[in-house]
Amino acid sequence: MRILVSGASIAGPVLAYWLTRHGFDVTVVERAPALRKTGGHAVDLFRPAMDITEKMGVLPRVAAVATGTTRMTLHREGNPRPLRVDLAKVFQATSDRHVEVMRDDLSEIYYEAGRDDVEYLFGDSITAISPDGEVTFEHAPARRFDVVVGADGLHSNVRRLVFGEEAGLTTFIGAYLAVLSLPDTLGLDGEAVTHLGPGRTASLYSAGHLDDARAVFLFRRDEPLEYHHRDVSRQQQLLRAAFSGMHPQVDGWLAELDGPGPFYFDSITQLRLDRWSRGRVTLVGDAGYCPGPAVGGSTSLAVLGAYVLAGELAAANGDHERAFAAYEREMGELVRRSRAFAIGAARSLIPASRAGVWALARGGQLVSALPAGLTRAIAKLNTGGVRMHDSMQVKDYAVKAVA
Ligand SMILES: Cc1cc2nc3c(=O)[nH]c(=O)nc-3n(C[C@H](O)[C@H](O)[C@H](O)COP(=O)(O)OP(=O)(O)OC[C@H]3O[C@@H](n4cnc5c(N)ncnc54)[C@H](O)[C@@H]3O)c2cc1C
């Protein structure tokens, strides 16, 4: 049985790995000419995704490239006294098993775990998918597949081809996100520097094995801003307008917008599809159920979704109708909880008011001061909140080759 996956970032390689373990023939098509290794940002793996990564035998490799950010200097806008936050304790409160890692490192590790058994087509993209599984590409000759999976991110090409234009399917949740790579002039070693003010948050971090640093900017807007997704200079202008004057350090980071470092800008958008399968096509990861980048634990959800989809296809012996229905059933509740979590996280990570800034900073201080066991015990009382990701249950799918 032949399965085509579009996208080789997180969901795509994890799905390809598990599909081949279950005995399927897998091709992955990736638009980029090679795996991305520049720019990028840190992502989180929480317990369920850590467990799946362990089953893939690559957990030690992931742990070896963890960002290792365990401390934060927190500046509150207008307040000259920075606070020290123990991020290790914050992470311990949110998850029993968590690692923060650069997305591109994680992608490479997942890709290498399965690449010997998977056909990868880089530098290509699907142009059409017919109901009987005939697929045309920009470059490769047309081929027929039994199942096609879109693992091609929030702005998914497969979703557009099969479900129509994005409009109406994505919901702006009131915030913007930008990431900029810049020289690590602060010599950050396990430390992040954050500036927090009403409606805006800017943070700088690095990782032991990186030569440079990443500045992450999050800011609120009630209404979507007007810009074209390819108009980088307009995006940079909007970012400057949102952050200039916040603090001399932040102004210094913004000055790097004129430098050569990779730059990313997007709205924090949530996908609200109730179903993400149609015919022999389904979606996985951000393509199907992105709760909002940077606020909803979407990387863990992508890993989980990929594992569940492969498992359900195997359990249904390749019957995609049964498998997709079971996959959507298994993921439905987790996706709904992740969406609710993301909206709450966007509100608290980018507080609207001075009172909100105070509450967030105070929370960080409290967690830093309490013994880790106590904070964890308090956090455990609320599985719909900070420990939502850890509370996700994953079925154990036996690995058996499909007939
Ligand atoms: C700035 C930023 C910060 C983030 N911070 C966090 C965080 O702190 N914690 C967290 O858990 N998550 C975070 N995320 C989200 C995280 O990156 C995603 O949830 C995760 O990467 C989802 O993986 P994915 O494989 O579903 O999609 P993506 O990582 O988006 O990958 C999609 C892949 O599809 C490829 N593709 C696109 N179009 C085509 C096409 N036409 N044909 C073939 N291939 C195509 C792309 O090149 C890419 O390789 C952040 C995201 C962003 C953008």
The ligand as an ORCA input file, in Angstrom:
! r2SCAN-3c Opt
* xyz 0 1
  C       7.929     31.160     15.153
  C       7.370     29.896     15.690
  C       7.569     29.569     17.020
  C       7.062     28.373     17.519
  N       7.278     28.057     18.823
  C       6.818     26.853     19.302
  C       7.037     26.472     20.649
  O       7.607     27.203     21.443
  N       6.589     25.257     21.052
  C       5.945     24.405     20.193
  O       5.598     23.280     20.580
  N       5.712     24.743     18.917
  C       6.117     25.955     18.457
  N       5.877     26.317     17.170
  C       5.085     25.436     16.312
  C       5.902     24.338     15.677
  O       6.955     24.834     14.907
  C       4.946     23.519     14.819
  O       3.831     23.140     15.587
  C       5.584     22.270     14.325
  O       6.734     22.567     13.587
  C       4.534     21.564     13.448
  O       5.135     20.656     12.638
  P       4.489     20.261     11.254
  O       5.394     19.193     10.725
  O       3.042     19.955     11.432
  O       4.525     21.566     10.342
  P       5.732     22.547      9.959
  O       6.834     22.480     10.937
  O       5.144     23.864      9.647
  O       6.297     21.892      8.617
  C       5.630     21.919      7.405
  C       6.586     21.366      6.343
  O       5.884     21.301      5.099
  C       6.700     21.873      4.094
  N       5.821     22.378      3.051
  C       5.100     23.524      3.043
  N       4.440     23.631      1.877
  C       4.733     22.520      1.146
  C       4.349     22.073     -0.144
  N       3.568     22.812     -0.956
  N       4.824     20.882     -0.582
  C       5.672     20.142      0.211
  N       6.085     20.546      1.426
  C       5.612     21.719      1.897
  C       7.475     22.963      4.796
  O       8.645     23.326      4.073
  C       7.801     22.261      6.110
  O       8.958     21.485      6.004
  C       6.340     27.515     16.665
  C       6.137     27.853     15.324
  C       6.628     29.033     14.849
  C       6.392     29.362     13.403
*
